[in-house]
Amino acid sequence: MARAVGAGQPVLILKEGTSRSRGRAAQRNNIAAAKIIAEMVRSTLGPRGMDKILVDSIG
């Protein structure tokens, strides 16, 4: 079975000057990001979701 070049190595595409956080700071950043995403999609979920998630022709 052929292996792809760089298989298993993540490809990261970040803006110039992006900072990296570790430990508690990274945990706080991830929690804040999850809360923002949850707030954005809250009205699209559940039995009365109103199909507010937009989907293009590709899916």
Helices and strands as residue ranges (DSSP letters): H 23-41, G 42-44
